[in-house]
């Protein structure tokens, strides 16, 4: 089993940058495809970004494309989400996700609030 723990959330002004980190426990982390999702109050959880087990083939949600970057470091058991040019629509709880076949694991989430 792999446990995930997000960090790096906070409250920032529009236009700022923020980096979220997801620390993983467990030796099978290196085999997991990883992703970031977010959930704003009153809305469904939304896909933000994902990468494959090696950190390659990144994909992004339309609303964050060209602003966010996902990166995976198997040596450090970490996945980061670099977020630039933040705007109030980026506000929400950000969740780290790992998947391998039918196995899926989630972190507890970290709050990001962007004010104008």
Biopython code that builds the backbone (N, CA, C, O; Angstrom):
import numpy as np
from Bio.PDB.StructureBuilder import StructureBuilder

atoms = [
    (1, "UNK", "N", (0.831, -1.192, 0.000)),
    (1, "UNK", "CA", (0.000, 0.000, 0.000)),
    (1, "UNK", "C", (0.861, 1.234, 0.000)),
    (1, "UNK", "O", (1.944, 1.257, 0.584)),
    (2, "UNK", "N", (0.364, 2.271, -0.667)),
    (2, "UNK", "CA", (1.068, 3.537, -0.730)),
    (2, "UNK", "C", (0.216, 4.601, -0.053)),
    (2, "UNK", "O", (-0.966, 4.745, -0.367)),
    (3, "UNK", "N", (0.800, 5.336, 0.861)),
    (3, "UNK", "CA", (0.100, 6.446, 1.489)),
    (3, "UNK", "C", (0.641, 7.753, 0.947)),
    (3, "UNK", "O", (1.845, 7.907, 0.742)),
    (4, "UNK", "N", (-0.265, 8.693, 0.718)),
    (4, "UNK", "CA", (0.097, 9.971, 0.128)),
    (4, "UNK", "C", (-0.225, 11.109, 1.088)),
    (4, "UNK", "O", (-1.242, 11.077, 1.781)),
    (5, "UNK", "N", (0.637, 12.105, 1.125)),
    (5, "UNK", "CA", (0.413, 13.259, 1.989)),
    (5, "UNK", "C", (0.785, 14.531, 1.236)),
    (5, "UNK", "O", (1.940, 14.725, 0.856)),
    (6, "UNK", "N", (-0.201, 15.388, 1.027)),
    (6, "UNK", "CA", (0.028, 16.639, 0.309)),
    (6, "UNK", "C", (0.492, 17.736, 1.268)),
    (6, "UNK", "O", (0.195, 17.703, 2.462)),
    (7, "UNK", "N", (1.218, 18.697, 0.728)),
    (7, "UNK", "CA", (1.635, 19.878, 1.481)),
    (7, "UNK", "C", (1.858, 21.021, 0.505)),
    (7, "UNK", "O", (1.906, 20.821, -0.709)),
    (8, "UNK", "N", (1.992, 22.218, 1.053)),
    (8, "UNK", "CA", (2.323, 23.364, 0.221)),
    (8, "UNK", "C", (1.163, 24.285, -0.094)),
    (8, "UNK", "O", (1.348, 25.314, -0.743)),
    (9, "UNK", "N", (-0.030, 23.930, 0.356)),
    (9, "UNK", "CA", (-1.166, 24.802, 0.114)),
    (9, "UNK", "C", (-1.065, 26.091, 0.904)),
    (9, "UNK", "O", (-0.231, 26.218, 1.801)),
    (10, "UNK", "N", (-1.916, 27.044, 0.568)),
    (10, "UNK", "CA", (-1.906, 28.312, 1.286)),
    (10, "UNK", "C", (-2.847, 29.309, 0.645)),
    (10, "UNK", "O", (-3.630, 28.970, -0.243)),
    (11, "UNK", "N", (-2.757, 30.544, 1.110)),
    (11, "UNK", "CA", (-3.573, 31.635, 0.583)),
    (11, "UNK", "C", (-2.663, 32.625, -0.124)),
    (11, "UNK", "O", (-1.716, 33.143, 0.468)),
    (12, "UNK", "N", (-2.954, 32.886, -1.406)),
    (12, "UNK", "CA", (-2.110, 33.756, -2.213)),
    (12, "UNK", "C", (-2.965, 34.722, -3.028)),
    (12, "UNK", "O", (-4.160, 34.504, -3.228)),
    (13, "UNK", "N", (-2.336, 35.773, -3.483)),
    (13, "UNK", "CA", (-3.008, 36.749, -4.330)),
    (13, "UNK", "C", (-2.991, 36.273, -5.778)),
    (13, "UNK", "O", (-2.087, 35.545, -6.189)),
    (14, "UNK", "N", (-3.978, 36.681, -6.534)),
    (14, "UNK", "CA", (-4.043, 36.335, -7.955)),
    (14, "UNK", "C", (-2.752, 36.760, -8.651)),
    (14, "UNK", "O", (-2.216, 37.839, -8.400)),
    (15, "UNK", "N", (-2.268, 35.883, -9.533)),
    (15, "UNK", "CA", (-1.029, 36.150, -10.239)),
    (15, "UNK", "C", (0.183, 35.487, -9.607)),
    (15, "UNK", "O", (1.242, 35.398, -10.227)),
    (16, "UNK", "N", (0.029, 35.027, -8.386)),
    (16, "UNK", "CA", (1.142, 34.406, -7.670)),
    (16, "UNK", "C", (1.362, 32.970, -8.128)),
    (16, "UNK", "O", (0.576, 32.405, -8.887)),
    (17, "UNK", "N", (2.460, 32.404, -7.638)),
    (17, "UNK", "CA", (2.800, 31.000, -7.914)),
    (17, "UNK", "C", (2.831, 30.221, -6.603)),
    (17, "UNK", "O", (3.056, 30.777, -5.528)),
    (18, "UNK", "N", (2.602, 28.935, -6.727)),
    (18, "UNK", "CA", (2.602, 28.056, -5.561)),
    (18, "UNK", "C", (3.008, 26.669, -6.038)),
    (18, "UNK", "O", (2.641, 26.251, -7.136)),
    (19, "UNK", "N", (3.770, 25.956, -5.203)),
    (19, "UNK", "CA", (4.138, 24.581, -5.526)),
    (19, "UNK", "C", (3.567, 23.649, -4.474)),
    (19, "UNK", "O", (3.834, 23.805, -3.283)),
    (20, "UNK", "N", (2.787, 22.687, -4.914)),
    (20, "UNK", "CA", (2.271, 21.652, -4.036)),
    (20, "UNK", "C", (3.168, 20.431, -4.133)),
    (20, "UNK", "O", (3.701, 20.117, -5.198)),
    (21, "UNK", "N", (3.327, 19.752, -3.016)),
    (21, "UNK", "CA", (4.110, 18.530, -2.989)),
    (21, "UNK", "C", (3.270, 17.389, -2.441)),
    (21, "UNK", "O", (2.394, 17.587, -1.599)),
    (22, "UNK", "N", (3.552, 16.201, -2.930)),
    (22, "UNK", "CA", (2.878, 14.995, -2.463)),
    (22, "UNK", "C", (3.963, 13.979, -2.126)),
    (22, "UNK", "O", (4.670, 13.488, -3.006)),
    (23, "UNK", "N", (4.081, 13.675, -0.842)),
    (23, "UNK", "CA", (5.071, 12.710, -0.369)),
    (23, "UNK", "C", (4.419, 11.348, -0.248)),
    (23, "UNK", "O", (3.309, 11.223, 0.269)),
    (24, "UNK", "N", (5.121, 10.321, -0.733)),
    (24, "UNK", "CA", (4.557, 8.977, -0.743)),
    (24, "UNK", "C", (5.391, 8.025, 0.100)),
    (24, "UNK", "O", (6.615, 8.135, 0.168)),
    (25, "UNK", "N", (4.708, 7.098, 0.734)),
    (25, "UNK", "CA", (5.383, 6.023, 1.447)),
    (25, "UNK", "C", (5.136, 4.730, 0.686)),
    (25, "UNK", "O", (4.106, 4.579, 0.028)),
    (26, "UNK", "N", (6.073, 3.805, 0.773)),
    (26, "UNK", "CA", (5.884, 2.531, 0.088)),
    (26, "UNK", "C", (6.756, 2.391, -1.142)),
    (26, "UNK", "O", (6.910, 3.329, -1.924)),
    (27, "UNK", "N", (7.323, 1.210, -1.301)),
    (27, "UNK", "CA", (8.270, 0.970, -2.393)),
    (27, "UNK", "C", (7.605, 0.848, -3.746)),
    (27, "UNK", "O", (8.275, 0.934, -4.775)),
    (28, "UNK", "N", (6.286, 0.646, -3.761)),
    (28, "UNK", "CA", (5.618, 0.497, -5.054)),
    (28, "UNK", "C", (5.276, 1.843, -5.690)),
    (28, "UNK", "O", (4.711, 1.888, -6.783)),
    (29, "UNK", "N", (5.615, 2.934, -5.011)),
    (29, "UNK", "CA", (5.302, 4.267, -5.546)),
    (29, "UNK", "C", (5.838, 4.443, -6.950)),
    (29, "UNK", "O", (5.185, 5.046, -7.803)),
    (30, "UNK", "N", (7.032, 3.915, -7.191)),
    (30, "UNK", "CA", (7.682, 4.165, -8.478)),
    (30, "UNK", "C", (6.882, 3.592, -9.649)),
    (30, "UNK", "O", (7.092, 3.987, -10.796)),
    (31, "UNK", "N", (5.973, 2.670, -9.369)),
    (31, "UNK", "CA", (5.202, 2.045, -10.446)),
    (31, "UNK", "C", (3.864, 2.736, -10.693)),
    (31, "UNK", "O", (3.154, 2.402, -11.641)),
    (32, "UNK", "N", (3.526, 3.686, -9.849)),
    (32, "UNK", "CA", (2.218, 4.334, -9.943)),
    (32, "UNK", "C", (2.195, 5.480, -10.953)),
    (32, "UNK", "O", (3.131, 6.275, -11.037)),
    (33, "UNK", "N", (1.119, 5.546, -11.705)),
    (33, "UNK", "CA", (0.795, 6.777, -12.416)),
    (33, "UNK", "C", (0.241, 7.739, -11.378)),
    (33, "UNK", "O", (-0.503, 7.336, -10.483)),
    (34, "UNK", "N", (0.606, 9.019, -11.500)),
    (34, "UNK", "CA", (0.216, 9.979, -10.474)),
    (34, "UNK", "C", (-0.605, 11.109, -11.065)),
    (34, "UNK", "O", (-0.487, 11.432, -12.247)),
    (35, "UNK", "N", (-1.437, 11.703, -10.227)),
    (35, "UNK", "CA", (-2.254, 12.805, -10.704)),
    (35, "UNK", "C", (-2.601, 13.768, -9.592)),
    (35, "UNK", "O", (-2.435, 13.476, -8.408)),
    (36, "UNK", "N", (-3.081, 14.912, -10.001)),
    (36, "UNK", "CA", (-3.603, 15.923, -9.081)),
    (36, "UNK", "C", (-5.035, 16.245, -9.490)),
    (36, "UNK", "O", (-5.343, 16.402, -10.671)),
    (37, "UNK", "N", (-5.888, 16.336, -8.496)),
    (37, "UNK", "CA", (-7.277, 16.716, -8.703)),
    (37, "UNK", "C", (-7.593, 17.844, -7.728)),
    (37, "UNK", "O", (-6.865, 18.049, -6.756)),
    (38, "UNK", "N", (-8.663, 18.570, -7.982)),
    (38, "UNK", "CA", (-9.059, 19.614, -7.046)),
    (38, "UNK", "C", (-10.574, 19.655, -6.939)),
    (38, "UNK", "O", (-11.303, 19.232, -7.836)),
    (39, "UNK", "N", (-11.018, 20.184, -5.802)),
    (39, "UNK", "CA", (-12.452, 20.299, -5.573)),
    (39, "UNK", "C", (-12.752, 21.641, -4.935)),
    (39, "UNK", "O", (-12.292, 21.938, -3.833)),
    (40, "UNK", "N", (-13.534, 22.453, -5.645)),
    (40, "UNK", "CA", (-13.971, 23.735, -5.119)),
    (40, "UNK", "C", (-15.273, 23.542, -4.342)),
    (40, "UNK", "O", (-15.997, 22.578, -4.590)),
    (41, "UNK", "N", (-15.576, 24.430, -3.419)),
    (41, "UNK", "CA", (-16.813, 24.307, -2.635)),
    (41, "UNK", "C", (-18.037, 24.200, -3.527)),
    (41, "UNK", "O", (-18.230, 25.026, -4.419)),
    (42, "UNK", "N", (-18.858, 23.199, -3.297)),
    (42, "UNK", "CA", (-20.092, 23.030, -4.050)),
    (42, "UNK", "C", (-19.916, 22.464, -5.443)),
    (42, "UNK", "O", (-20.877, 22.385, -6.209)),
    (43, "UNK", "N", (-18.696, 22.071, -5.781)),
    (43, "UNK", "CA", (-18.427, 21.539, -7.120)),
    (43, "UNK", "C", (-17.865, 20.126, -7.033)),
    (43, "UNK", "O", (-17.405, 19.693, -5.976)),
    (44, "UNK", "N", (-17.905, 19.417, -8.147)),
    (44, "UNK", "CA", (-17.354, 18.074, -8.208)),
    (44, "UNK", "C", (-15.835, 18.132, -8.312)),
    (44, "UNK", "O", (-15.258, 19.139, -8.723)),
    (45, "UNK", "N", (-15.202, 17.019, -7.925)),
    (45, "UNK", "CA", (-13.751, 16.934, -8.037)),
    (45, "UNK", "C", (-13.366, 17.014, -9.511)),
    (45, "UNK", "O", (-13.997, 16.390, -10.364)),
    (46, "UNK", "N", (-12.326, 17.786, -9.798)),
    (46, "UNK", "CA", (-11.918, 18.089, -11.176)),
    (46, "UNK", "C", (-10.494, 17.617, -11.423)),
    (46, "UNK", "O", (-9.624, 17.768, -10.565)),
    (47, "UNK", "N", (-10.264, 17.054, -12.578)),
    (47, "UNK", "CA", (-8.919, 16.635, -12.979)),
    (47, "UNK", "C", (-8.043, 17.856, -13.224)),
    (47, "UNK", "O", (-8.467, 18.808, -13.880)),
    (48, "UNK", "N", (-6.829, 17.831, -12.701)),
    (48, "UNK", "CA", (-5.888, 18.931, -12.899)),
    (48, "UNK", "C", (-4.704, 18.505, -13.764)),
    (48, "UNK", "O", (-4.414, 19.139, -14.779)),
    (49, "UNK", "N", (-4.026, 17.439, -13.364)),
    (49, "UNK", "CA", (-2.822, 17.021, -14.089)),
    (49, "UNK", "C", (-2.518, 15.568, -13.761)),
    (49, "UNK", "O", (-2.950, 15.051, -12.731)),
    (50, "UNK", "N", (-1.766, 14.909, -14.650)),
    (50, "UNK", "CA", (-1.369, 13.527, -14.421)),
    (50, "UNK", "C", (-0.088, 13.237, -15.182)),
    (50, "UNK", "O", (0.262, 13.937, -16.133)),
    (51, "UNK", "N", (0.607, 12.191, -14.746)),
    (51, "UNK", "CA", (1.795, 11.730, -15.460)),
    (51, "UNK", "C", (1.876, 10.216, -15.304)),
    (51, "UNK", "O", (1.190, 9.633, -14.464)),
    (52, "UNK", "N", (2.707, 9.594, -16.105)),
    (52, "UNK", "CA", (2.831, 8.147, -16.006)),
    (52, "UNK", "C", (3.839, 7.778, -14.920)),
    (52, "UNK", "O", (4.321, 8.657, -14.207)),
    (53, "UNK", "N", (4.162, 6.506, -14.786)),
    (53, "UNK", "CA", (4.978, 6.029, -13.677)),
    (53, "UNK", "C", (6.363, 6.667, -13.665)),
    (53, "UNK", "O", (6.961, 6.831, -12.601)),
    (54, "UNK", "N", (6.874, 7.027, -14.834)),
    (54, "UNK", "CA", (8.216, 7.606, -14.906)),
    (54, "UNK", "C", (8.200, 9.129, -14.807)),
    (54, "UNK", "O", (9.254, 9.764, -14.790)),
    (55, "UNK", "N", (7.028, 9.701, -14.745)),
    (55, "UNK", "CA", (6.923, 11.157, -14.763)),
    (55, "UNK", "C", (6.726, 11.711, -16.162)),
    (55, "UNK", "O", (6.629, 12.926, -16.338)),
    (56, "UNK", "N", (6.667, 10.849, -17.149)),
    (56, "UNK", "CA", (6.499, 11.277, -18.529)),
    (56, "UNK", "C", (5.028, 11.390, -18.923)),
    (56, "UNK", "O", (4.120, 11.155, -18.126)),
    (57, "UNK", "N", (4.837, 11.763, -20.194)),
    (57, "UNK", "CA", (3.485, 11.888, -20.762)),
    (57, "UNK", "C", (2.542, 12.724, -19.894)),
    (57, "UNK", "O", (1.443, 12.266, -19.581)),
    (58, "UNK", "N", (2.934, 13.917, -19.502)),
    (58, "UNK", "CA", (2.046, 14.737, -18.678)),
    (58, "UNK", "C", (0.796, 15.157, -19.443)),
    (58, "UNK", "O", (0.855, 15.447, -20.638)),
    (59, "UNK", "N", (-0.314, 15.186, -18.754)),
    (59, "UNK", "CA", (-1.566, 15.685, -19.300)),
    (59, "UNK", "C", (-2.167, 16.677, -18.298)),
    (59, "UNK", "O", (-1.937, 16.587, -17.092)),
    (60, "UNK", "N", (-2.940, 17.619, -18.830)),
    (60, "UNK", "CA", (-3.470, 18.693, -17.991)),
    (60, "UNK", "C", (-4.930, 18.991, -18.329)),
    (60, "UNK", "O", (-5.380, 18.813, -19.461)),
    (61, "UNK", "N", (-5.649, 19.447, -17.309)),
    (61, "UNK", "CA", (-6.990, 19.939, -17.550)),
    (61, "UNK", "C", (-6.931, 21.223, -18.374)),
    (61, "UNK", "O", (-5.953, 21.967, -18.303)),
    (62, "UNK", "N", (-7.966, 21.477, -19.143)),
    (62, "UNK", "CA", (-7.962, 22.639, -20.029)),
    (62, "UNK", "C", (-7.768, 23.948, -19.262)),
    (62, "UNK", "O", (-7.137, 24.876, -19.768)),
    (63, "UNK", "N", (-8.302, 24.025, -18.055)),
    (63, "UNK", "CA", (-8.258, 25.283, -17.314)),
    (63, "UNK", "C", (-6.878, 25.580, -16.720)),
    (63, "UNK", "O", (-6.625, 26.703, -16.285)),
    (64, "UNK", "N", (-5.988, 24.591, -16.698)),
    (64, "UNK", "CA", (-4.671, 24.818, -16.093)),
    (64, "UNK", "C", (-3.538, 24.642, -17.091)),
    (64, "UNK", "O", (-2.374, 24.875, -16.766)),
    (65, "UNK", "N", (-3.878, 24.233, -18.297)),
    (65, "UNK", "CA", (-2.853, 24.005, -19.317)),
    (65, "UNK", "C", (-2.022, 25.267, -19.520)),
    (65, "UNK", "O", (-2.559, 26.374, -19.551)),
    (66, "UNK", "N", (-0.743, 25.098, -19.655)),
    (66, "UNK", "CA", (0.223, 26.183, -19.860)),
    (66, "UNK", "C", (0.494, 27.003, -18.602)),
    (66, "UNK", "O", (1.286, 27.945, -18.641)),
    (67, "UNK", "N", (-0.153, 26.660, -17.485)),
    (67, "UNK", "CA", (0.117, 27.365, -16.221)),
    (67, "UNK", "C", (0.667, 26.426, -15.143)),
    (67, "UNK", "O", (1.455, 26.843, -14.295)),
    (68, "UNK", "N", (0.248, 25.158, -15.181)),
    (68, "UNK", "CA", (0.647, 24.195, -14.152)),
    (68, "UNK", "C", (1.607, 23.171, -14.762)),
    (68, "UNK", "O", (1.540, 22.877, -15.956)),
    (69, "UNK", "N", (2.490, 22.639, -13.935)),
    (69, "UNK", "CA", (3.422, 21.608, -14.367)),
    (69, "UNK", "C", (3.510, 20.518, -13.305)),
    (69, "UNK", "O", (3.752, 20.801, -12.131)),
    (70, "UNK", "N", (3.313, 19.275, -13.723)),
    (70, "UNK", "CA", (3.432, 18.134, -12.807)),
    (70, "UNK", "C", (4.802, 17.491, -12.999)),
    (70, "UNK", "O", (5.305, 17.389, -14.117)),
    (71, "UNK", "N", (5.394, 17.060, -11.884)),
    (71, "UNK", "CA", (6.673, 16.373, -11.975)),
    (71, "UNK", "C", (6.721, 15.270, -10.925)),
    (71, "UNK", "O", (6.189, 15.420, -9.825)),
    (72, "UNK", "N", (7.367, 14.158, -11.279)),
    (72, "UNK", "CA", (7.462, 13.012, -10.372)),
    (72, "UNK", "C", (8.919, 12.648, -10.180)),
    (72, "UNK", "O", (9.677, 12.570, -11.146)),
    (73, "UNK", "N", (9.310, 12.427, -8.949)),
    (73, "UNK", "CA", (10.680, 12.033, -8.622)),
    (73, "UNK", "C", (10.631, 10.698, -7.887)),
    (73, "UNK", "O", (10.341, 10.654, -6.692)),
    (74, "UNK", "N", (10.911, 9.618, -8.595)),
    (74, "UNK", "CA", (10.828, 8.289, -7.980)),
    (74, "UNK", "C", (11.921, 8.073, -6.935)),
    (74, "UNK", "O", (11.737, 7.281, -6.011)),
    (75, "UNK", "N", (13.034, 8.752, -7.064)),
    (75, "UNK", "CA", (14.107, 8.606, -6.081)),
    (75, "UNK", "C", (13.719, 9.212, -4.739)),
    (75, "UNK", "O", (14.143, 8.733, -3.687)),
    (76, "UNK", "N", (12.916, 10.262, -4.781)),
    (76, "UNK", "CA", (12.504, 10.958, -3.555)),
    (76, "UNK", "C", (11.088, 10.592, -3.121)),
    (76, "UNK", "O", (10.617, 11.063, -2.086)),
    (77, "UNK", "N", (10.413, 9.769, -3.894)),
    (77, "UNK", "CA", (9.011, 9.419, -3.607)),
    (77, "UNK", "C", (8.140, 10.670, -3.503)),
    (77, "UNK", "O", (7.367, 10.831, -2.558)),
    (78, "UNK", "N", (8.279, 11.546, -4.489)),
    (78, "UNK", "CA", (7.559, 12.811, -4.453)),
    (78, "UNK", "C", (6.919, 13.107, -5.804)),
    (78, "UNK", "O", (7.426, 12.728, -6.859)),
    (79, "UNK", "N", (5.799, 13.790, -5.730)),
    (79, "UNK", "CA", (5.165, 14.351, -6.916)),
    (79, "UNK", "C", (4.861, 15.820, -6.610)),
    (79, "UNK", "O", (4.261, 16.131, -5.581)),
    (80, "UNK", "N", (5.269, 16.702, -7.487)),
    (80, "UNK", "CA", (5.026, 18.134, -7.297)),
    (80, "UNK", "C", (4.064, 18.675, -8.345)),
    (80, "UNK", "O", (3.933, 18.131, -9.441)),
    (81, "UNK", "N", (3.407, 19.744, -7.981)),
    (81, "UNK", "CA", (2.565, 20.474, -8.921)),
    (81, "UNK", "C", (2.950, 21.940, -8.824)),
    (81, "UNK", "O", (2.622, 22.617, -7.850)),
    (82, "UNK", "N", (3.649, 22.425, -9.843)),
    (82, "UNK", "CA", (4.033, 23.836, -9.904)),
    (82, "UNK", "C", (2.874, 24.598, -10.523)),
    (82, "UNK", "O", (2.431, 24.278, -11.626)),
    (83, "UNK", "N", (2.379, 25.615, -9.805)),
    (83, "UNK", "CA", (1.218, 26.361, -10.274)),
    (83, "UNK", "C", (1.600, 27.828, -10.445)),
    (83, "UNK", "O", (2.018, 28.482, -9.490)),
    (84, "UNK", "N", (1.456, 28.334, -11.652)),
    (84, "UNK", "CA", (1.787, 29.722, -11.959)),
    (84, "UNK", "C", (0.530, 30.489, -12.360)),
    (84, "UNK", "O", (-0.489, 29.902, -12.722)),
    (85, "UNK", "N", (0.628, 31.805, -12.286)),
    (85, "UNK", "CA", (-0.469, 32.679, -12.716)),
    (85, "UNK", "C", (-1.801, 32.253, -12.112)),
    (85, "UNK", "O", (-2.802, 32.115, -12.814)),
    (86, "UNK", "N", (-1.793, 32.052, -10.820)),
    (86, "UNK", "CA", (-3.010, 31.596, -10.142)),
    (86, "UNK", "C", (-4.112, 32.642, -10.207)),
    (86, "UNK", "O", (-3.850, 33.845, -10.184)),
    (87, "UNK", "N", (-5.337, 32.168, -10.288)),
    (87, "UNK", "CA", (-6.485, 33.050, -10.272)),
    (87, "UNK", "C", (-7.533, 32.484, -9.306)),
    (87, "UNK", "O", (-7.431, 31.325, -8.904)),
    (88, "UNK", "N", (-8.528, 33.274, -8.934)),
    (88, "UNK", "CA", (-9.507, 32.803, -7.934)),
    (88, "UNK", "C", (-10.211, 31.504, -8.312)),
    (88, "UNK", "O", (-10.645, 30.763, -7.430)),
    (89, "UNK", "N", (-10.331, 31.217, -9.604)),
    (89, "UNK", "CA", (-10.961, 29.963, -10.031)),
    (89, "UNK", "C", (-10.112, 28.744, -9.682)),
    (89, "UNK", "O", (-10.596, 27.616, -9.770)),
    (90, "UNK", "N", (-8.878, 28.945, -9.295)),
    (90, "UNK", "CA", (-8.005, 27.841, -8.894)),
    (90, "UNK", "C", (-8.200, 27.466, -7.424)),
    (90, "UNK", "O", (-7.588, 26.513, -6.943)),
    (91, "UNK", "N", (-9.034, 28.197, -6.723)),
    (91, "UNK", "CA", (-9.291, 27.911, -5.312)),
    (91, "UNK", "C", (-9.958, 26.557, -5.132)),
    (91, "UNK", "O", (-10.871, 26.195, -5.874)),
    (92, "UNK", "N", (-9.489, 25.814, -4.134)),
    (92, "UNK", "CA", (-10.080, 24.524, -3.839)),
    (92, "UNK", "C", (-9.152, 23.666, -3.005)),
    (92, "UNK", "O", (-8.052, 24.084, -2.645)),
    (93, "UNK", "N", (-9.601, 22.474, -2.705)),
    (93, "UNK", "CA", (-8.754, 21.486, -2.039)),
    (93, "UNK", "C", (-8.104, 20.636, -3.126)),
    (93, "UNK", "O", (-8.784, 20.082, -3.991)),
    (94, "UNK", "N", (-6.795, 20.544, -3.069)),
    (94, "UNK", "CA", (-6.033, 19.804, -4.067)),
    (94, "UNK", "C", (-5.634, 18.441, -3.502)),
    (94, "UNK", "O", (-5.086, 18.340, -2.404)),
    (95, "UNK", "N", (-5.922, 17.408, -4.274)),
    (95, "UNK", "CA", (-5.674, 16.037, -3.862)),
    (95, "UNK", "C", (-4.651, 15.372, -4.784)),
    (95, "UNK", "O", (-4.676, 15.540, -6.003)),
    (96, "UNK", "N", (-3.768, 14.626, -4.167)),
    (96, "UNK", "CA", (-2.812, 13.816, -4.889)),
    (96, "UNK", "C", (-3.409, 12.419, -5.067)),
    (96, "UNK", "O", (-4.088, 11.915, -4.172)),
    (97, "UNK", "N", (-3.161, 11.802, -6.204)),
    (97, "UNK", "CA", (-3.762, 10.511, -6.537)),
    (97, "UNK", "C", (-2.719, 9.611, -7.181)),
    (97, "UNK", "O", (-1.903, 10.062, -7.985)),
    (98, "UNK", "N", (-2.753, 8.340, -6.819)),
    (98, "UNK", "CA", (-1.864, 7.371, -7.436)),
    (98, "UNK", "C", (-2.668, 6.175, -7.904)),
    (98, "UNK", "O", (-3.632, 5.778, -7.250)),
    (99, "UNK", "N", (-2.279, 5.596, -9.033)),
    (99, "UNK", "CA", (-3.032, 4.473, -9.583)),
    (99, "UNK", "C", (-2.110, 3.476, -10.268)),
    (99, "UNK", "O", (-1.121, 3.842, -10.901)),
    (100, "UNK", "N", (-2.471, 2.188, -10.118)),
    (100, "UNK", "CA", (-1.761, 1.113, -10.807)),
    (100, "UNK", "C", (-2.764, -0.009, -11.013)),
    (100, "UNK", "O", (-3.176, -0.663, -10.055)),
    (101, "UNK", "N", (-3.159, -0.231, -12.259)),
    (101, "UNK", "CA", (-4.192, -1.211, -12.526)),
    (101, "UNK", "C", (-5.471, -0.820, -11.797)),
    (101, "UNK", "O", (-5.964, 0.295, -11.962)),
    (102, "UNK", "N", (-6.005, -1.723, -10.999)),
    (102, "UNK", "CA", (-7.221, -1.447, -10.248)),
    (102, "UNK", "C", (-6.995, -0.797, -8.906)),
    (102, "UNK", "O", (-7.951, -0.518, -8.182)),
    (103, "UNK", "N", (-5.750, -0.552, -8.562)),
    (103, "UNK", "CA", (-5.409, 0.045, -7.267)),
    (103, "UNK", "C", (-5.354, 1.561, -7.388)),
    (103, "UNK", "O", (-4.703, 2.109, -8.278)),
    (104, "UNK", "N", (-6.052, 2.225, -6.472)),
    (104, "UNK", "CA", (-6.076, 3.681, -6.461)),
    (104, "UNK", "C", (-5.898, 4.157, -5.024)),
    (104, "UNK", "O", (-6.493, 3.597, -4.103)),
    (105, "UNK", "N", (-5.092, 5.173, -4.835)),
    (105, "UNK", "CA", (-4.913, 5.735, -3.499)),
    (105, "UNK", "C", (-4.973, 7.250, -3.567)),
    (105, "UNK", "O", (-4.580, 7.850, -4.568)),
    (106, "UNK", "N", (-5.466, 7.869, -2.500)),
    (106, "UNK", "CA", (-5.636, 9.318, -2.444)),
    (106, "UNK", "C", (-5.000, 9.882, -1.184)),
    (106, "UNK", "O", (-4.924, 9.209, -0.156)),
    (107, "UNK", "N", (-4.549, 11.112, -1.277)),
    (107, "UNK", "CA", (-4.110, 11.834, -0.100)),
    (107, "UNK", "C", (-5.294, 12.541, 0.552)),
    (107, "UNK", "O", (-6.426, 12.454, 0.076)),
    (108, "UNK", "N", (-5.012, 13.246, 1.652)),
    (108, "UNK", "CA", (-6.066, 13.919, 2.405)),
    (108, "UNK", "C", (-6.381, 15.300, 1.850)),
    (108, "UNK", "O", (-7.415, 15.876, 2.190)),
    (109, "UNK", "N", (-5.530, 15.832, 1.020)),
    (109, "UNK", "CA", (-5.797, 17.125, 0.398)),
    (109, "UNK", "C", (-5.116, 18.289, 1.092)),
    (109, "UNK", "O", (-4.810, 18.232, 2.283)),
    (110, "UNK", "N", (-4.884, 19.344, 0.327)),
    (110, "UNK", "CA", (-4.327, 20.581, 0.863)),
    (110, "UNK", "C", (-5.090, 21.756, 0.255)),
    (110, "UNK", "O", (-5.382, 21.761, -0.941)),
    (111, "UNK", "N", (-5.409, 22.742, 1.077)),
    (111, "UNK", "CA", (-6.254, 23.856, 0.639)),
    (111, "UNK", "C", (-5.428, 24.921, -0.074)),
    (111, "UNK", "O", (-4.367, 25.329, 0.398)),
    (112, "UNK", "N", (-5.936, 25.355, -1.210)),
    (112, "UNK", "CA", (-5.360, 26.484, -1.938)),
    (112, "UNK", "C", (-6.449, 27.542, -2.086)),
    (112, "UNK", "O", (-7.534, 27.256, -2.592)),
    (113, "UNK", "N", (-6.162, 28.750, -1.648)),
    (113, "UNK", "CA", (-7.104, 29.850, -1.772)),
    (113, "UNK", "C", (-6.431, 31.001, -2.505)),
    (113, "UNK", "O", (-5.356, 31.454, -2.111)),
    (114, "UNK", "N", (-7.063, 31.470, -3.567)),
    (114, "UNK", "CA", (-6.513, 32.568, -4.356)),
    (114, "UNK", "C", (-7.502, 33.731, -4.301)),
    (114, "UNK", "O", (-8.665, 33.576, -4.671)),
    (115, "UNK", "N", (-7.040, 34.896, -3.840)),
    (115, "UNK", "CA", (-7.915, 36.058, -3.758)),
    (115, "UNK", "C", (-7.471, 37.102, -4.768)),
    (115, "UNK", "O", (-6.296, 37.207, -5.120)),
    (116, "UNK", "N", (-8.461, 37.876, -5.224)),
    (116, "UNK", "CA", (-8.173, 38.888, -6.254)),
    (116, "UNK", "C", (-7.861, 40.243, -5.635)),
    (116, "UNK", "O", (-7.596, 41.204, -6.357)),
]
sb = StructureBuilder()
sb.init_structure("model")
sb.init_model(0)
sb.init_chain("A")
sb.init_seg("    ")
for serial, (resi, resn, name, xyz) in enumerate(atoms, 1):
    if name == "N":
        sb.init_residue(resn, " ", resi, " ")
    sb.init_atom(name, np.array(xyz, "f"), 0.0, 1.0, " ", f" {name:<3s}", serial, name[0])
structure = sb.get_structure()
